[in-house]
Amino acid sequence: MILHSVEDQITASSGTKVAYMELRRLGSTGLHLSRIGLGTMTWGRDTDEHEAADQLREFVDAGGNFVDTAALYGSGDSERVIGGLLGALVKREDIVLASKCGLSYVNGVRAVDTSKRTILRELDQSLQRLGTDHLDIWQLHAWDDITPLDESLAALDVAVISGRVRYAGISNYTGWQTARAFSIQDKAALKATIASTQNEYSLLSRNVEREILPCAQALGMGFLAWSPLGRGVLTGKYRSGLPIDSRGASPHFAGFVEPYLDQRSRSIVDAVAAASDGLGIAPLEVALAWVRDAPGVTSAIVGARTAAQLRGVLLAEGVTLPAVVRDALNDVSTPS
């Protein structure tokens, strides 16, 4: 394990030494966030308030400052849990807080509504649940095929001009959608520049390398990678079956994990396991370091169910993959 220096080490509550988190600039903005972000999709559902508090404490103690949530997560419960911890456990000003809007599930059916009326209402509700007067990053959670893009972007303008949002972002947009949104907002008077895009990126999901990552780099946008551990599959926990306490066995997340349990994914997981054996570190450290240090990535967002799991994630901060290992993983995971 490579550590920045003796001074850059901290001791987590478990007694394990981890490297203090490096901060990165979000694209061409002046905002700096930790290169590992704390994902909160399970908070308020599979992760209760006490476990969430332990996670946030571990994360901040390790130098992390970027916390990502969404109005969708737990139907607002994730934001409520975070709101209960801000001020009580950590200072609001010490956190770069991001949330997302416009995506919901109605009777189990995915629904996208980024109309101005809907998402500005969602913003006020998010701020109320979070107990704060502003978000550092507010992201359109998904592309809306019905609402005109100009209307959705106008809502971002209102949010930024009113002071309720510091930076605007998008999430899960394709390459052309990303470029279109940015071009509408770019350097126009009273327009909120698109500062970041958030998309899935891992050794099991590298499609963003074709258009989205190059687009973000060319336009000066930050790139936030969600599910860098391949929805948990790259940890190796599914190599010998489906653990009963895993997300893959959860009624909420079984369908989320299942696409990465195929033969191609197994081959990549085996390669990650071989690399971890050779380096003497955990598979998740290998997988996370690969994404975190990929060209153009600002931060890799990782969600953990428990503080113990998060401690393992934080150990990856001190890992830099040798070039030969990185090249081998690139080869085995190249999309067909």
C-alpha positions as CSV (number, residue, x, y, z in Angstrom):
1,M,0.0,0.0,0.0
2,I,1.4,3.4,-1.0
3,L,0.8,6.2,1.5
4,H,1.3,9.9,0.7
5,S,3.4,10.5,3.8
6,V,3.4,9.8,7.5
7,E,1.7,13.1,8.1
8,D,-1.1,12.1,5.6
9,Q,-2.1,9.1,7.7
10,I,-5.0,8.9,10.1
11,T,-6.2,6.2,12.3
12,A,-9.8,5.1,11.8
13,S,-11.9,4.1,14.8
14,S,-11.0,0.5,13.9
15,G,-7.4,1.3,14.5
16,T,-6.6,0.7,10.8
17,K,-4.2,3.3,9.2
18,V,-5.6,4.8,6.0
19,A,-4.3,7.6,3.8
20,Y,-5.9,11.0,4.2
21,M,-8.2,11.8,1.3
22,E,-6.9,13.7,-1.7
23,L,-9.2,16.5,-3.0
24,R,-9.8,17.2,-6.7
25,R,-11.1,20.2,-8.6
26,L,-14.6,19.7,-10.1
27,G,-13.9,20.3,-13.8
28,S,-13.1,24.0,-14.4
29,T,-14.9,25.2,-11.3
30,G,-13.3,26.4,-8.0
31,L,-15.0,23.6,-6.1
32,H,-12.8,20.8,-4.6
33,L,-14.2,17.5,-3.5
34,S,-12.7,14.2,-2.2
35,R,-11.7,11.8,-4.9
36,I,-13.9,9.2,-3.2
37,G,-17.5,10.2,-2.6
38,L,-19.9,8.8,0.0
39,G,-22.9,7.3,-1.7
40,T,-26.2,7.2,0.3
41,M,-28.6,5.2,-1.8
42,T,-29.3,2.7,1.0
43,W,-29.6,5.3,3.8
44,G,-32.9,5.3,5.5
45,R,-33.7,1.8,4.1
46,D,-31.0,-0.9,4.4
47,T,-28.8,1.5,6.4
48,D,-30.3,3.0,9.5
49,E,-29.5,6.3,11.2
50,H,-27.0,4.9,13.6
51,E,-25.1,3.0,10.9
52,A,-25.2,6.1,8.7
53,A,-23.8,8.2,11.5
54,D,-20.9,5.7,11.9
55,Q,-20.2,5.8,8.1
56,L,-20.2,9.6,7.9
57,R,-17.9,9.9,10.9
58,E,-15.5,7.4,9.4
59,F,-15.6,9.2,6.0
60,V,-15.0,12.7,7.4
61,D,-12.3,11.5,9.7
62,A,-10.5,10.1,6.6
63,G,-10.7,13.5,4.9
64,G,-13.7,12.8,2.8
65,N,-16.0,15.8,2.1
66,F,-18.2,14.8,-0.9
67,V,-21.6,13.2,0.0
68,D,-24.0,12.3,-2.8
69,T,-27.8,11.7,-2.4
70,A,-31.0,12.1,-4.4
71,A,-34.7,12.8,-3.8
72,L,-35.3,9.3,-5.2
73,Y,-33.3,7.5,-2.6
74,G,-35.6,5.9,-0.1
75,S,-38.3,8.2,-1.3
76,G,-36.5,11.1,0.5
77,D,-35.4,9.0,3.6
78,S,-31.7,9.2,2.5
79,E,-31.9,13.0,2.6
80,R,-33.7,13.0,5.9
81,V,-31.0,10.8,7.5
82,I,-28.3,13.1,6.2
83,G,-30.2,16.1,7.5
84,G,-30.3,14.7,10.9
85,L,-26.5,14.4,10.9
86,L,-25.6,17.8,9.5
87,G,-24.7,20.1,12.3
88,A,-25.0,17.4,14.9
89,L,-22.2,15.2,13.7
90,V,-20.4,17.3,11.1
91,K,-20.4,21.0,10.2
92,R,-22.4,21.8,7.1
93,E,-19.6,23.8,5.7
94,D,-17.3,20.8,5.8
95,I,-19.4,18.8,3.4
96,V,-19.8,19.1,-0.4
97,L,-23.4,18.1,-0.6
98,A,-24.9,16.9,-3.9
99,S,-28.5,15.7,-4.6
100,K,-30.5,14.9,-7.7
101,C,-34.0,15.5,-9.0
102,G,-36.6,14.5,-11.5
103,L,-36.5,10.7,-11.2
104,S,-39.1,8.6,-9.3
105,Y,-40.7,5.2,-9.4
106,V,-44.5,5.2,-9.5
107,N,-46.0,1.7,-8.6
108,G,-42.6,0.2,-9.5
109,V,-42.5,2.0,-12.9
110,R,-39.6,4.4,-13.7
111,A,-40.8,7.9,-14.3
112,V,-38.8,10.9,-15.3
113,D,-40.1,14.5,-14.9
114,T,-37.7,17.3,-15.1
115,S,-40.3,20.0,-15.7
116,K,-39.6,23.3,-14.1
117,R,-42.6,23.0,-11.7
118,T,-41.7,19.5,-10.6
119,I,-38.0,19.9,-9.9
120,L,-38.1,23.3,-8.3
121,R,-40.7,21.8,-5.9
122,E,-38.4,18.8,-5.4
123,L,-35.5,21.2,-4.6
124,D,-37.4,22.9,-1.8
125,Q,-38.4,19.5,-0.4
126,S,-34.8,18.3,-0.6
127,L,-33.5,21.3,1.2
128,Q,-36.2,20.9,3.9
129,R,-35.3,17.2,4.5
130,L,-31.6,18.0,4.5
131,G,-32.0,20.9,6.9
132,T,-29.9,23.3,4.8
133,D,-30.4,26.4,2.7
134,H,-28.4,25.2,-0.2
135,L,-27.0,22.3,-2.2
136,D,-23.4,22.5,-3.4
137,I,-24.3,20.4,-6.5
138,W,-27.8,19.8,-7.9
139,Q,-28.2,17.4,-10.7
140,L,-30.9,16.4,-13.2
141,H,-31.1,12.7,-12.4
142,A,-32.0,11.5,-15.9
143,W,-32.8,12.7,-19.4
144,D,-36.5,13.6,-19.9
145,D,-37.9,12.6,-23.3
146,I,-41.0,14.8,-22.8
147,T,-40.0,18.0,-21.1
148,P,-38.0,20.4,-23.3
149,L,-34.4,20.5,-22.3
150,D,-34.5,24.4,-22.2
151,E,-37.2,24.2,-19.5
152,S,-35.2,21.8,-17.3
153,L,-32.1,23.9,-17.7
154,A,-34.1,27.1,-16.9
155,A,-34.9,25.5,-13.5
156,L,-31.2,25.0,-12.8
157,D,-30.7,28.7,-13.6
158,V,-33.4,29.7,-11.1
159,A,-31.9,27.4,-8.4
160,V,-28.4,28.9,-8.9
161,I,-29.5,32.5,-9.2
162,S,-31.7,32.2,-6.0
163,G,-28.7,30.9,-4.0
164,R,-30.3,27.5,-3.3
165,V,-27.8,25.8,-5.5
166,R,-24.1,26.5,-6.0
167,Y,-23.3,24.3,-9.0
168,A,-25.5,22.6,-11.6
169,G,-25.0,19.1,-12.9
170,I,-26.5,16.3,-14.9
171,S,-26.7,12.6,-14.4
172,N,-27.1,9.5,-16.7
173,Y,-27.1,11.6,-19.9
174,T,-25.6,10.1,-23.1
175,G,-22.8,11.8,-24.9
176,W,-24.9,13.9,-27.2
177,Q,-27.3,14.8,-24.4
178,T,-24.3,16.0,-22.3
179,A,-22.9,18.1,-25.1
180,R,-26.3,19.6,-25.9
181,A,-27.0,20.6,-22.2
182,F,-23.6,22.1,-21.8
183,S,-23.8,24.1,-25.1
184,I,-27.1,25.7,-24.1
185,Q,-25.7,26.9,-20.8
186,D,-22.2,27.7,-21.8
187,K,-21.2,31.3,-21.0
188,A,-24.7,32.6,-21.6
189,A,-25.9,35.5,-19.3
190,L,-27.8,34.3,-16.3
191,K,-27.2,30.7,-17.3
192,A,-25.9,28.1,-14.8
193,T,-22.9,26.3,-16.4
194,I,-23.1,22.6,-16.3
195,A,-20.3,21.8,-13.9
196,S,-20.5,18.0,-13.7
197,T,-21.9,14.9,-15.1
198,Q,-22.5,11.7,-13.1
199,N,-22.6,8.3,-14.8
200,E,-22.0,4.7,-14.0
201,Y,-18.3,3.7,-14.5
202,S,-16.5,0.5,-13.5
203,L,-14.5,-2.3,-14.9
204,L,-17.8,-3.9,-15.7
205,S,-19.3,-0.8,-17.3
206,R,-16.9,1.2,-19.5
207,N,-19.3,2.6,-22.2
208,V,-18.7,6.1,-20.9
209,E,-15.2,6.0,-22.3
210,R,-16.6,6.2,-25.9
211,E,-18.2,9.6,-25.7
212,I,-19.2,10.9,-22.2
213,L,-15.7,11.0,-20.5
214,P,-14.0,12.6,-23.6
215,C,-16.9,15.1,-23.8
216,A,-16.6,16.0,-20.1
217,Q,-12.9,16.5,-20.4
218,A,-13.1,18.6,-23.5
219,L,-15.8,20.9,-22.0
220,G,-14.2,21.2,-18.6
221,M,-16.9,19.3,-16.7
222,G,-16.2,17.2,-13.7
223,F,-17.0,13.5,-14.0
224,L,-18.5,11.7,-11.0
225,A,-18.5,7.9,-11.3
226,W,-21.3,6.0,-9.6
227,S,-21.1,2.3,-8.8
228,P,-17.3,2.0,-9.4
229,L,-17.4,-1.4,-7.7
230,G,-19.7,-2.8,-10.4
231,R,-22.8,-2.7,-8.2
232,G,-20.8,-4.6,-5.6
233,V,-19.9,-7.5,-7.9
234,L,-16.2,-6.5,-8.2
235,T,-15.7,-7.0,-4.4
236,G,-15.8,-10.7,-5.2
237,K,-18.6,-11.4,-2.8
238,Y,-20.7,-13.2,-5.6
239,R,-17.9,-15.5,-6.9
240,S,-19.2,-18.5,-5.0
241,G,-22.9,-17.7,-5.0
242,L,-25.5,-15.2,-3.8
243,P,-24.8,-14.3,-0.1
244,I,-28.1,-13.9,1.8
245,D,-27.1,-10.6,3.3
246,S,-26.0,-9.1,0.0
247,R,-27.7,-6.5,-2.2
248,G,-28.1,-9.2,-4.8
249,A,-30.4,-11.0,-2.4
250,S,-32.3,-7.9,-1.4
251,P,-35.8,-7.3,-2.8
252,H,-34.8,-3.7,-3.5
253,F,-31.5,-4.3,-5.3
254,A,-31.6,-7.8,-6.8
255,G,-32.5,-6.5,-10.2
256,F,-29.8,-3.9,-9.9
257,V,-27.1,-6.5,-9.3
258,E,-28.3,-9.3,-11.6
259,P,-27.0,-7.8,-15.0
260,Y,-23.4,-8.2,-13.7
261,L,-23.6,-11.8,-12.7
262,D,-23.0,-13.1,-16.3
263,Q,-20.0,-14.9,-17.6
264,R,-18.2,-11.8,-19.0
265,S,-18.4,-10.2,-15.6
266,R,-17.1,-13.3,-13.9
267,S,-14.0,-13.2,-16.1
268,I,-13.3,-9.6,-15.1
269,V,-14.0,-10.3,-11.4
270,D,-11.5,-13.2,-11.6
271,A,-8.9,-10.9,-13.0
272,V,-9.5,-8.4,-10.3
273,A,-9.1,-11.1,-7.7
274,A,-5.9,-12.2,-9.3
275,A,-4.6,-8.7,-9.1
276,S,-5.6,-8.3,-5.5
277,D,-3.8,-11.5,-4.6
278,G,-0.6,-10.4,-6.3
279,L,-0.7,-6.9,-4.7
280,G,-1.8,-8.1,-1.2
281,I,-4.9,-5.9,-1.1
282,A,-8.6,-6.4,-1.3
283,P,-10.4,-6.8,-4.7
284,L,-12.5,-3.7,-3.9
285,E,-9.3,-1.6,-3.5
286,V,-8.1,-2.8,-7.0
287,A,-11.5,-2.0,-8.6
288,L,-11.9,1.4,-6.9
289,A,-8.3,2.5,-7.6
290,W,-8.8,1.7,-11.3
291,V,-11.8,3.9,-11.6
292,R,-10.6,6.7,-9.3
293,D,-7.4,7.2,-11.3
294,A,-8.9,6.8,-14.8
295,P,-8.4,9.9,-17.0
296,G,-11.1,12.6,-16.4
297,V,-12.6,11.1,-13.2
298,T,-13.1,13.7,-10.4
299,S,-14.6,11.4,-7.8
300,A,-15.7,7.8,-7.5
301,I,-18.9,7.5,-5.4
302,V,-19.1,4.4,-3.2
303,G,-22.1,3.3,-1.1
304,A,-21.6,0.9,1.8
305,R,-24.2,-0.7,4.0
306,T,-22.0,-0.6,7.1
307,A,-19.2,1.4,8.6
308,A,-17.0,-1.8,8.5
309,Q,-17.5,-2.0,4.7
310,L,-16.7,1.7,4.3
311,R,-13.4,1.2,6.2
312,G,-12.4,-1.2,3.5
313,V,-13.3,1.3,0.8
314,L,-11.2,4.0,2.5
315,L,-8.1,1.8,2.4
316,A,-8.1,2.3,-1.4
317,E,-7.1,5.9,-0.9
318,G,-3.6,4.7,-0.3
319,V,-3.4,2.4,-3.3
320,T,-2.0,3.3,-6.7
321,L,-2.1,0.4,-9.2
322,P,1.1,-0.5,-11.0
323,A,0.9,0.3,-14.8
324,V,1.2,-3.4,-15.7
325,V,-1.8,-4.2,-13.5
326,R,-3.8,-1.4,-14.9
327,D,-3.0,-2.4,-18.5
328,A,-4.0,-6.0,-17.8
329,L,-7.3,-4.9,-16.3
330,N,-7.9,-2.6,-19.3
331,D,-7.4,-5.5,-21.7
332,V,-9.6,-8.0,-19.9
333,S,-12.5,-5.5,-19.5
334,T,-12.4,-3.7,-22.9
335,P,-16.0,-3.6,-24.2
336,S,-16.7,-5.7,-27.2
